[in-house]
């Protein structure tokens, strides 16, 4: 009963505060350049996010100034020269409003609102872009991104493409490390979540910090663990998924430090409420937040129920094994997400479930071998070879599963 009171309080609190927060958010965050839509504009600005590779261009988010205000604009620049976070650019191009588009399900995806949740209201098409200077961004983010890019460059030293792209996505870059083609393939077969940085990655970072500082008092070690989580989430790009996982990990660390029992479900709801109150737009217009929240909820609540159903039929030994846990968690998540995926995509790929089973079992070994190979390459490239071979075999296996799964999709095997 006490547990139910907590969730009732959370819902009442959110229902009471959310409308006020939504109103304030919309008053503060609004488009400023509407008078220039359809016209050619020019100005100076700083790249505020790491550029993302698309099929035919690099998507660069530039914060332009109109002397008194700042406004984010998507600049669809040519692939070369490559730009990076903190670059100051001079841009010139035609200002457009992002357009909503039809999905395969026949639904209209609110792309304009999807971008607006991140304060992006305009696109600069066919631009002329000139690099004016570098290192104009936040110094902490610049340093963290330099570490990230250094790590990715060492991954590329120990592994060829596309294996290096996949490992980069798993360890530090998220799906942005895959490139447009690979990302599309992983999305189609329902495996993109393995390269969307999650609570698994965050937990590894926190535990690593705590173990490295074991000789310090417990409170200091846990404090550094919390700092490590925050810095890692910034370095990883701060997506909805990583922020949700980071908040939950921070709550778990606080629970360990204070000696309180950590409830993952409570942590999930607290993380969700914090994120929605910080940015109310994600509640309606961020599918990544929806999927991350729902998948975590399914793992916490329904995975044990799926296991108990198997146990009733005498599969206790199987469900207690590592593979059995993966089967139960995958079934719970896929069944729970099915209505949402059908709503968003209009169909569900039946190959997704077996593809997940075939890949998830090898994921921890793949990530560990890849991380060790990359870390050892900083000392000497020869030391990384044994681990890079193991990582290469596992990554090639995952890519092969994606290829086979895509072939089944092309045969039209959907729900």
N, C-alpha and C positions, 0 to 999 in steps of 0.2 A: 504493500500500500504506500509506504514511504517513497519507494522508487517511482511509483506512478505519479505521486505529487510533484516530483522533480520535473517530469516531462510535461505535466499540465502547466506548471509554472513557466517553463520554457516557452510553450505555445502561447500562453496569455501575454507574456512579456514581449514576444516577437510581434503578436497581433496588435499590441498597444503601441510599441515604439516604431515599428516598421513604417507605417504611413507618414509619421513625422520625419523620419530619416529619409524616406523617399522624396518627400517634398523639398527638404533642404538640399539633398543631392542634386536634384534637377534645377534648383535655383543657382547653384554654384557652377555645375558642369553644363555648359551649353555651347552651341556652335557660334562662332564669331565672324566667320568669313562668308556668310550667306550672300552678301551683296556682290561677291566676286565669282559666283558659280557660273561656269560656262565661259569665263574669261581667262586670258593668259595672265598669270601673276608671276612675280619673282620676289625672292627674299632670301634671308639667311636663317639658318637654324642648326640645331645640334641633334645628332642621332641619339635617341634616348633608349632604344632597345637594340639588341643584337639583330642585324639584318637576317632575313629568312629567305632561303632559296626557293623560288617557285619554278614552274615549268619553263617559262620564257623570260624571266626577269628576277632581280633580287628586290624583295620588298623591304624598303627602308623607312622606318618611322622617324620622322623629323619633327622637332618642336620648333615651329616658326614663331616669330615675334612680330606684332603689329605696333611696336613701340610701347604699348601699355599692357598688352596681354600676350599670353603664350597659347598656341594652338597646335595640337598634333595633326600631322598630315601623313598619309601613306604615299611615299614616292616610289613609283614603279620604275626603278632604274635598270639600265643594262647590267649584264652579269659582270662586266669589267669596266672600270676598276672596281675592286671589292672595297666596300666600306665597312666600318666597324663602329662599335659603341664609342661615343665621345667625339666623333669626327664633326667638325664644323663645315657645313656645306652651303654653297650658293646654289639655289635651285630656281628653275624657270619652267613653267609648263601650264597646261590647261587644268583648272580646278573643277573637279566633278564631285557629285554626291555618290557614295556607294549605293549600288542597286541590289534590291532583294532578288533572289533567284528561285526557280522551281527545282525541287528535289526529285529523285526518281519515284518517290511516292506520290508526286503531284502536289505536294505541299509547297507553300511559299516560305522559304527560309528567310527570317528577318535579318539579313546581313547588315543592314544599316544600324539596327539596334544592337546587334552583336558587336559591332565595332564601337558603337557609342558607349557601351559599358566600360570601355577603356579610354574614353574621352577622345575617340578618333571619329571625325565627322566628314572628312574629305579625302579624296584621292587626287594626286597630281600625276596625270597621264602624259606619256611621251615627253618626259622632262629632259632638260639640259641640267646636268649636275656637275659642279666643280668643287673639288676638295680645297678648303681654305686653310684649315689647320687641324691638328689632332689633340686628343687628351683634354677635351673641354667638358667632359662629363664628370659625374661624381667620382672622386678619387678612390673610394672604397670599391665601388662597382668596377671601375677600370682595373684595379689590382686583381679583384676576384676573376674577372673575365680573362685577364692575362694568364692566370694560373690555369683556368679552364682550357684556354686555347693551347697552352703549352702541353697540357695533358693529352689533348686531342692530337696534337702534332706527333707526340711520342707513340700514341696508338697507331697512327699511320706509318710509323717507322717499323713497328713489329708485325703489322698485318696489312695485307693488300686490300683494295676496295673490291667488293662492297662490304667485306667482313669488318673492316675498320670502321665504316660508317655505322654498322649495326652495333658494334661494341661501344662506340662513342655515345650512341643513343641510349644504350642500357645503363652506362655508368655515370654519365654527366651531362650529356647534351639534350636528352629527351628526344622526342620525335623529330625535332629540328635538325638532329645530326644525321638523319637518314637520307635527306635529299627528297625531292618531289616525287620521283618515280617509286622508290622503295616505300616511302610513306603511304602512297596510294595503294600499293600491293598489300601492305600490312593492315591497312584499314579495311580493305575489301574482304580479307579472310578472317577478320576479327582478332588479330594479334597485335594491334598497335599498342595495346595496354602494356606490353612487356618493355616498350621503350618510352612509356610515359612515366617519368620518375615518380615514385610512390612512397608510401610509408616504409616499404622494404629498404629502399635506398637511404631514407632519412634515419631509420633505426641503425643501419650499419654505421653511418657517420657519427651518430651520438655515442654508440657503444665504443667505436674506435677512439674517440676523444677521451672517454672515461677510462678505458683500459690503458691508454698511453700516459694518463696522469694518475695512475693508481697510487703512486707514492705520496700524493697530496691529500689533505683532508677531504672527506667525502663531499662536503658542501662545495668546495672549490672545484673538484673534479666534475661534479654535476653542473656547476655554473659554466665551466668551459664546454661541457657537452651541449648546453643550451645555446651558447654562443656559436658553436660549430653548426648546429641545426639552422640557425638564422642565416649564417654566412653561406652555408650550402644552398639554402633555398634561394638566396639572392643570386648566387653563381649559376644555379640551374635555370634561372629565368623567371621564377616567381609565378608559375602557372597556377590555375585554380587547384589542380591536383596536388602540387607540391606544397602549396600554402595550407590546404586542409590537412595533409599528412604531417606537416611541420607543427601545426597547432596541437594536433593530437599527441605527437611525440613530446612536445614541451609539457603538456599536461601530465603525460606519463612520467616524465622526469621529475616533475614537481611532486607527484604522488610518491615516488620512490624516496625522494629526499625527505619528505615530511612523514613518511611511514604510513600513509593512507593507502587503501586499496584502490587501484585504478580500474575504473569501469570504461571499457572501450566504447560502449554504446553512449554513455554520458559524454565522453570525450568527443565523439563524433558530433553529437548535437550541439555541444558548446562551440566546437570549431565551426559548424555550419552557421550558427546564429552570429558569431563574431564576423564571419565573412560576409553574410548578408547585410548586417548593419554597417559594415565598412563600405560595401558597394552593393546597394539594393538591386542594381540592374542584373546581377548574376542570377538572381532567383528566377527570373523569367527568360533571360537571353543567353545563358551560358551552358550549352550542352555538356561541356567538359566537367563543370561543377556538378551538374545533375548526375552524370554517369559515375563520377568518382564517389559522390555521396551515397548513391544507391548501391553501388558495388560493395562498398565498405559495409553498409548496413546489412546487405545479404550475407557477407562473410561472417559478420558478428552474430546475426540472429538466426539465419536459415541454414548455414553450413552445419551446425551441430544437429539440427533437426533432420537434415538429409542423412547424416551419419547414423542417427538413431534408427531411421527407417532401414538402412542396410543392416544394422546390428540385429534388428528383429528377425531378419531372414538368415541369421547365422554368419554374417560376413565380418565379424568382429576383428579377426586377425587381419583381414584385408584393409578395413577402414583405419586400423591403428598404424598401418604402414605409411611411409612417406607418399607413395603413389596413391594410396587410398584417400589420404587427406586432400591431395590435389583433385581427385575425382569428385569428392564431396563438395569441396569449395567451388570447383568449376561448375558443377551442376547447379549449386545454389545460386551462383551469380548469373549464369546464363538464363535460368528459368525466371529469376526475379526481374532481369533486365529485358526479357523478351517483349512485353507489351510496349515498352518505351522505344526499343529498337525497331519494332514493326511500325510504330507511329512515325518515327523519324525517317526510316529508310524505305518503308513500304514492303520490305521482305527481310527474311532472316536466313543467313547462309548456314545450312545444316552441317557444313564441313567445319564450322567454327569450333564445335565441341571436341571432335577428335583431334583437330589441329592444336588446340590448347593442351590437351592431355599429352600429346607427343612432344610438345615444346617445354611446358612448365617444369617437367621432371628434371630437365637438364640445365635449367636457368641458373641456379646457384653455382654449380660447377663452372659454367661458362663465364659468369661474371667474376668469380674468384680467380680463375686462371688468367683471364684478360687483364684484371687489375694487377696481379702479380707480375705478369709479363711487362706491362707498361711501367710499373714502379721500378722494376729492376733495370729497365732500359735507361733510366737516369744514371745508373751506376756504370753499366757497360752493356752494350747491345747483345753481346754473346750470352750474358746471364739470362736473358729473357727467352731464349730459343725454346727450352723445354716447355715452358708455360704457354708461349705463343702458339706452339704446335697443337697443344690440347685445346686452346681457345679457338684456333682456326678450324679444327675438325668440328667442334660443337657449333660454331657460328655457321659453317657451311651446311651442317645438318639442318639448322633452323631455317636458313634461306631455302634449302631444298624443300622443306615442309611447306613453306609459303608458296613456292612455285607449283608444287603438286596440288595444294589447296586451291590455288587460283585456276588451275586447269579444270578442276571439278566445278568451280563456279562458272567457268565458260561453257560447261556442258548444261548449265541451267539448273543446278541442284540447289533450290531455295525452298523456303517454307512460304 
